[in-house]
Amino acid sequence: MSSAPDAAGPAGVPSGPVEVVDLVRRAIHEGDFAPNQRLVEADLSVQFGASRAAVRTALVQLAAEGLVERVQNRGARVRAVSLEEAIEISEVRMVVEGLCAAKAAQRASDEDRAALQEIATGMRAAVERGDVFGYSELNRRLHAAVRSVGGQAVADGVLERLRGQNVRHQFRLALLPGRASVSLPQHLEIVDAICAGDADRAEAAMRTHLASVIETLPQVAQGTSGS
């Protein structure tokens, strides 16, 4: 099992269930725990400085989120998301994020528009300097900002859960050569439409972007199987 940040609190105080959930979730998102990797309670207890009960509670919650699966007589493991499921997740995102973009266009304040344009400027700069990881983080921030401006709390909860399940595919997608140059104009169109207050155009731009993601996911799967 690969290492993860030391989770013990100040003066070695053990982590509780809430902290363990966050730490294991982050380890899965960042690839410290691989798909299908067993999650042994005793090992996690030592690694994160937590009680077995706290670890067990965390694994139950992560199973409910779709990040972990519990196998009879074999404990828990990181749930692997297939290409087919990744595509279905992206199809749901296309509908729900399209709604959020439309709502954002209707609700955006001057401050919101300035924040979105700042992220767009950062994305342009990241592509120009070839900063794939910086672009990926700005990509995440832009989608989160659109959801926030849209003010759709239920949609935001659904999308955050789906993002967690699909995060490894999204990360590999971001690393595909040339992908940032393809997605940059799509993101800029989303921002421009929201800032123009055009709900229909914003929704269409978001749907176009996520349709492009769906078209590209098979390449991600090929890279995963070949690695």
Secondary structure in CASP SS format (residue, H / E / C, confidence):
PFRMAT SS
TARGET T0000
AUTHOR 0000-0000-0000
METHOD secondary structure of the structure
MODEL  1
M C 1.00
S C 1.00
S C 1.00
A C 1.00
P C 1.00
D C 1.00
A C 1.00
A C 1.00
G C 1.00
P H 1.00
A H 1.00
G H 1.00
V C 1.00
P C 1.00
S E 1.00
G C 1.00
P H 1.00
V H 1.00
E H 1.00
V H 1.00
V H 1.00
D H 1.00
L H 1.00
V H 1.00
R H 1.00
R H 1.00
A H 1.00
I H 1.00
H H 1.00
E C 1.00
G C 1.00
D C 1.00
F C 1.00
A C 1.00
P C 1.00
N C 1.00
Q C 1.00
R E 1.00
L E 1.00
V C 1.00
E H 1.00
A H 1.00
D H 1.00
L H 1.00
S H 1.00
V H 1.00
Q H 1.00
F C 1.00
G C 1.00
A E 1.00
S C 1.00
R H 1.00
A H 1.00
A H 1.00
V H 1.00
R H 1.00
T H 1.00
A H 1.00
L H 1.00
V H 1.00
Q H 1.00
L H 1.00
A H 1.00
A H 1.00
E C 1.00
G C 1.00
L C 1.00
V E 1.00
E E 1.00
R E 1.00
V E 1.00
Q C 1.00
N C 1.00
R C 1.00
G E 1.00
A E 1.00
R E 1.00
V E 1.00
R C 1.00
A C 1.00
V C 1.00
S C 1.00
L H 1.00
E H 1.00
E H 1.00
A H 1.00
I H 1.00
E H 1.00
I H 1.00
S H 1.00
E H 1.00
V H 1.00
R H 1.00
M H 1.00
V H 1.00
V H 1.00
E H 1.00
G H 1.00
L H 1.00
C H 1.00
A H 1.00
A H 1.00
K H 1.00
A H 1.00
A H 1.00
Q H 1.00
R H 1.00
A C 1.00
S C 1.00
D H 1.00
E H 1.00
D H 1.00
R H 1.00
A H 1.00
A H 1.00
L H 1.00
Q H 1.00
E H 1.00
I H 1.00
A H 1.00
T H 1.00
G H 1.00
M H 1.00
R H 1.00
A H 1.00
A H 1.00
V H 1.00
E H 1.00
R C 1.00
G C 1.00
D C 1.00
V H 1.00
F H 1.00
G H 1.00
Y H 1.00
S H 1.00
E H 1.00
L H 1.00
N H 1.00
R H 1.00
R H 1.00
L H 1.00
H H 1.00
A H 1.00
A H 1.00
V H 1.00
R H 1.00
S H 1.00
V H 1.00
G H 1.00
G C 1.00
Q C 1.00
A H 1.00
V H 1.00
A H 1.00
D H 1.00
G H 1.00
V H 1.00
L H 1.00
E H 1.00
R H 1.00
L H 1.00
R H 1.00
G H 1.00
Q H 1.00
N H 1.00
V H 1.00
R H 1.00
H H 1.00
Q H 1.00
F H 1.00
R H 1.00
L H 1.00
A H 1.00
L C 1.00
L C 1.00
P C 1.00
G C 1.00
R H 1.00
A H 1.00
S H 1.00
V H 1.00
S H 1.00
L H 1.00
P H 1.00
Q H 1.00
H H 1.00
L H 1.00
E H 1.00
I H 1.00
V H 1.00
D H 1.00
A H 1.00
I H 1.00
C H 1.00
A C 1.00
G C 1.00
D C 1.00
A H 1.00
D H 1.00
R H 1.00
A H 1.00
E H 1.00
A H 1.00
A H 1.00
M H 1.00
R H 1.00
T H 1.00
H H 1.00
L H 1.00
A H 1.00
S H 1.00
V H 1.00
I H 1.00
E H 1.00
T H 1.00
L H 1.00
P H 1.00
Q H 1.00
V H 1.00
A H 1.00
Q H 1.00
G H 1.00
T H 1.00
S H 1.00
G H 1.00
S C 1.00
END
